[in-house]
Amino acid sequence: MKQVLQDRNSGEIKVAELPSPALLPGGVLVRTMASLISTGTERSTVQLGSKSLIGKARARPDLVRKVLDSVRAKGLAETLQTVRARLGEPAELGYSCAGVVLAVGDGVEDLRVGQRVACAGQGIASHAEVNFVPRNLCVPLPDAVPFDEGAFVALGAIAMHGVRTAGVVLGDHVAVIGLGLVGLLTVQLLRTAGCVVYGLDLRADRAALARELGAQATFTDADALAAALHEGTAGRGADAVLLTASTPSSEPVRLAGRLARDRAVVCVVGDVGLEIPRDVYYEKELDFRLSRSYGPGRYDDAYELLGQSYPPGFVPWDQRRNMQAFLHCIASGALTVTPLLTLRLPVTDAPQAYRRIASPAEGERPPIAIALTYGDGGGSPVTPVVPVRPAGTAPQALAMIGAGNFAQATLLPRLVKADGWRRTVVVTTSGASSRTAAERYGFERAATDPADAIDDPAAGAIVIATRHNTHAGLAERALRAGKAVFVEKPLAITAEELERLVAAIRETGNDRLMVGFNRRFSAHAAKLRAHLAPGAQAVTYRVNAGPLPDDHWTRQRDVGGGRMIGEGCHFIDLMTFLVGSLVEDVHAVALPSADAGSADTVQVNLRYANGAVGHLLYVAAGDPRMPKERVEAFGRGRAGVLENFQRLTLWKGGEAREEKSGLAVDKGFDGEVEAFLRAAREGGPMPIPLEELLNTTWATFAVEQSLAERRAVRVGSPEGGPP
């Protein structure tokens, strides 16, 4: 399929051939018939993408701070890999489209194949022949509304929510500052709501168009607007001022204070400076409001991605209902978008369209909106696999499922360096990310269906780096297909998943499984274990994990498994490695979670079969700039301290020996990948014994059980039996 992308490094815009996205639960595949380029939001996006690295840093200092924090926590090398991976991932342009449903995912009951729909969302309703759209970002398109007009749905919802946020009522005198696309839609909605509308824009043609669309008076001069409002309201001023402009200046906010009556509403819908002049806003006791995008539900992953709805009695106008209301206005004739649609172009001409909005020729006015079209609906745009390069000749082959930020920062750069391996196919749910990963890391094909990797006869090894709730199922399928399997942690997030995986091993005899417990492969960890041979007798492990947002996917039980299952397994595995035995029972306590979700600060005591003890303190309440990990291990008159995998101190006979790795953080990723590929190539034992993989996973389940039941819990058997 065709999709419009922007290179984050060069800013170049191109139309690429990509695999079509995967169909996932909770959403639909939509064949796009029209998508909209808005001259405001998308011009800003494209201009940011065209800036140099220094220019991007100046525009987004918040991201620079995150990079510096990452260097402190993860080291310079891993941070550089993460930044390069992010910049290497193209931007998927577009956020508003209309089309026809091709397929319906599990859990979606109110949309059907063949239905006309309109869709919204950055990176979701993209300029692409096929999009996967979560249910709450997709609404039915009335038959009376053409596809190119339905493609205005995201912009219409923004304007709709702005009007609702302003709280205007019939007869209000309302000023709209900024008559671009959102401003012109806002003028029409206010007129439909029975308001007297005044408009201001620097461009005379926009002001004239606003009058044609229902504004009582429009101006290019602020003083003239102020005079008209004074006369039209008998000196009171505007009941509400909506700011739909796009400028870093705070002048629109200052002007709004001047235009507004006493106790009026000033509502920011666009992207303007927010320096509020206290005197006028205080003297008039103005109500300053911010309108966020399409309405309630925006930026809430539980709503947008997981399909949770808000009760209408409490949230009558969420973003989905705003989208529907806007389309109803078009269908009923209460609002028109025809005068706003300046240009229609086929999607193959998208680079030309963006040039016209970003850098118009001399004397050329930028269009208000451009509709990209996608043909007449004939044929099928669905292309689950796209060839990228000719097949290689190396004797061994592997396939990759998942190529997110972690995989691109840690696993893929190391897989590329592996001699004697060809890389056949990389699979992600997004066509853009799979094609980019294939090109960057030398895969022969890009795909969006895991079956293309699992069923690939050439690939003897499969690497899985997807979200946690898919690990066990994909690993089970790959083992049954006879592959050697590397799966990122955790191995499973429920006992049922783990039992099915163990059953597959028993039934097939294929136990060639490895989990990404990388820390035991650190050179520091190996030296610490050797120093305490035959094994540590007591280990304490402090992890300054830092907080996660309440809605982060790792904290969602059915997606990430919670923090102890999702990440705590790493630390239990390293303690098991140092002790040289299996966990027999655990006792865990935790600080109460503020949102009653998964515990974020947990203390776990572990007892091992050989009598050793372990103590894990996993903390989310500390200073995130403090180094993340510290391990102290003891036994037989010796001790060792490993600080954030950068400094190792070994104690023996009253003397200490110290080793440092400088800015480098050796968490064992190199050794982990090398060990797996060697075992997969030679057919020897997997690097981590299966009983340890299973025991660590059962131990994390026991931690959760201990927290729930407030008692010590015995860990399941290494053969995979439940606790």
Secondary structure, 3 states (H helix, E strand, C coil): CEEEEECCCCCCEEEEECCCCCCCCCEEEEEEEEEEEECCHHHHHHHHHHCCHHHHHHHCHHHHHHHHHHHHHHCHHHHHHHHHHHHHCCEECCCEEEEEEEEECCCCCCCCCCCEEEEECCCCCCCECEEEEEHHHEEECCCCCCHHHHCCHHHHHHHHHHHHHHCCCCCCEEEEECCCHHHHHHHHHHHHCCCEEEEECCCHHHHHHHHHCCCCEEECCHHHHHHHHHHHCCCCCEEEEEECCEECCCHHHHHHHHHEEEEEEEEECCEECCCCCHHHHHHCCCEEEECCCCCCCCCCHHHHCCCCCCCCCCCCCCHHHHHHHHHHHHHHCCCCCHHHEEEEEEHHHHHHHHHHHHCCCCCCCCCCEEEEECCCCCCCCCCCEEECCCCCCCCEEEEEECCCHHHHHHHHHHHHCCCCEEEEEEECCCHHHHHHHHHHHCEEEEECCCHHHHCCCCCCEEEECCCHHHHHHHHHHHHHCCCEEEECCCCCCCHHHHHHHHHHHHHHCCCCEEECCHHHHCHHHHHHHHHCCCCCCEEEEEEECCCCCCCCHHHCCCCCCCHHHHHHHHHHHHHHHHHCCCEEEEEEEECCCCCCCCCCCEEEEEEECCCCEEEEEEECCCCCCCCCEEEEEEECCEEEEEECCCEEEEEECCEEEEEECCCCCCCCHHHHHHHHHHHHHHCCCCCCCHHHHHHHHHHHHHHHHHHHHCCCEECCCCCCCCC
